[in-house]
Amino acid sequence: MGGAAASLTVALSGVPSSPVGWLRVAVIALALPALFALYPQLRFKPQERVLALDADGVATTIGKSSGTVRWSEVREVRDEGAVTIEGTNGNAFIVPERAFVSPEQRSAFVKFATSAIAGQGS
């Protein structure tokens, strides 16, 4: 908290002159990390996400929201425990093993995605 408190005192125009001022610095210094920790929890969507691959890219639906990530926006697909579809923007879809009915379906999914990405270079 020391570095955060020092930064806050500078940001708040100097060293507080009263215990209330120091309390304000301490509250802000503790609240900021708490907000950073809470933000992902507040953005979490508990609904099941559905992914569908086609010639255009990865179609995704979660709750009432949907979208498509084009193959040109996908950096790579990795099959390491879970299938990871990583976008060029750094975001990723992580598809757990339980999402596939069989190892053959998983293999076909990965093969299709990998070939679709490779086809973008031509």
C-alpha positions as CSV (number, residue, x, y, z in Angstrom):
1,M,0.0,0.0,0.0
2,G,3.0,2.3,0.5
3,G,3.5,3.0,-3.2
4,A,-0.2,3.5,-3.9
5,A,-0.5,5.8,-0.9
6,A,2.5,7.9,-2.0
7,S,1.0,8.2,-5.5
8,L,-2.3,9.2,-4.2
9,T,-0.9,11.8,-1.9
10,V,0.8,13.4,-5.0
11,A,-2.4,13.1,-7.0
12,L,-4.5,14.6,-4.2
13,S,-2.2,17.7,-4.2
14,G,0.2,16.9,-1.4
15,V,0.4,15.2,1.9
16,P,-2.9,15.1,3.9
17,S,-2.8,17.3,7.0
18,S,-5.4,15.5,9.0
19,P,-6.4,11.9,10.0
20,V,-9.4,12.2,7.7
21,G,-7.2,13.0,4.8
22,W,-5.0,10.0,5.5
23,L,-8.1,7.8,5.9
24,R,-9.3,9.0,2.5
25,V,-5.9,8.1,1.0
26,A,-6.0,4.6,2.6
27,V,-9.6,4.0,1.4
28,I,-8.8,5.0,-2.2
29,A,-5.5,2.9,-2.1
30,L,-7.4,-0.2,-1.0
31,A,-10.5,0.4,-3.2
32,L,-8.6,0.6,-6.5
33,P,-7.1,-2.9,-6.3
34,A,-10.5,-4.2,-5.1
35,L,-12.2,-2.7,-8.2
36,F,-9.6,-4.3,-10.5
37,A,-10.4,-7.7,-8.9
38,L,-14.2,-7.2,-9.1
39,Y,-14.4,-6.0,-12.7
40,P,-14.0,-9.4,-14.3
41,Q,-16.6,-10.8,-11.9
42,L,-19.1,-8.1,-12.8
43,R,-18.5,-8.7,-16.6
44,F,-18.9,-12.5,-16.2
45,K,-21.7,-14.1,-18.3
46,P,-23.0,-17.2,-16.6
47,Q,-24.9,-18.3,-19.7
48,E,-23.5,-21.1,-21.8
49,R,-21.5,-19.9,-24.8
50,V,-22.1,-21.6,-28.1
51,L,-19.4,-21.7,-30.8
52,A,-20.0,-22.7,-34.4
53,L,-17.3,-22.9,-37.1
54,D,-18.0,-22.2,-40.7
55,A,-16.2,-20.9,-43.8
56,D,-16.5,-17.3,-42.5
57,G,-15.1,-17.8,-39.0
58,V,-16.2,-18.5,-35.5
59,A,-19.8,-17.6,-34.8
60,T,-20.4,-17.1,-31.1
61,T,-23.7,-16.8,-29.1
62,I,-24.0,-16.2,-25.4
63,G,-27.4,-15.3,-24.0
64,K,-29.0,-12.8,-26.3
65,S,-25.6,-11.6,-27.7
66,S,-24.0,-13.0,-30.8
67,G,-21.1,-12.2,-33.1
68,T,-18.6,-13.6,-35.5
69,V,-14.8,-13.6,-35.4
70,R,-13.6,-13.9,-39.0
71,W,-10.8,-16.4,-39.7
72,S,-8.6,-13.4,-40.7
73,E,-8.9,-12.2,-37.1
74,V,-7.8,-15.6,-35.6
75,R,-4.0,-15.9,-34.9
76,E,-3.9,-19.6,-34.1
77,V,-5.7,-22.7,-32.8
78,R,-4.0,-24.9,-30.2
79,D,-5.0,-28.3,-28.9
80,E,-3.3,-28.6,-25.6
81,G,-5.7,-30.0,-23.0
82,A,-8.4,-27.6,-24.1
83,V,-8.8,-26.2,-27.6
84,T,-7.8,-22.6,-27.7
85,I,-8.8,-20.3,-30.5
86,E,-6.7,-17.1,-30.1
87,G,-7.6,-13.9,-31.9
88,T,-5.2,-11.4,-33.3
89,N,-6.5,-9.0,-30.6
90,G,-5.3,-11.3,-27.8
91,N,-8.7,-12.5,-26.8
92,A,-9.3,-16.3,-26.9
93,F,-12.0,-18.9,-26.8
94,I,-11.1,-21.8,-24.6
95,V,-13.1,-24.9,-25.5
96,P,-12.9,-27.6,-22.8
97,E,-12.8,-31.3,-23.6
98,R,-16.3,-31.8,-22.3
99,A,-17.6,-29.6,-25.2
100,F,-17.0,-32.5,-27.6
101,V,-19.0,-35.7,-27.9
102,S,-16.0,-37.7,-28.9
103,P,-12.3,-37.4,-29.6
104,E,-13.1,-37.7,-33.3
105,Q,-15.4,-34.7,-33.1
106,R,-12.7,-32.7,-31.3
107,S,-10.1,-33.7,-33.9
108,A,-12.4,-32.7,-36.8
109,F,-13.1,-29.3,-35.0
110,V,-9.4,-28.6,-34.6
111,K,-8.6,-29.7,-38.2
112,F,-11.3,-27.6,-39.7
113,A,-10.2,-24.5,-37.7
114,T,-6.6,-25.0,-38.5
115,S,-7.2,-25.4,-42.2
116,A,-9.5,-22.4,-42.3
117,I,-6.8,-20.2,-40.8
118,A,-4.2,-21.6,-43.2
119,G,-6.6,-20.8,-46.1
120,Q,-6.5,-17.1,-45.1
121,G,-2.9,-16.8,-46.2
122,S,-3.6,-17.7,-49.8
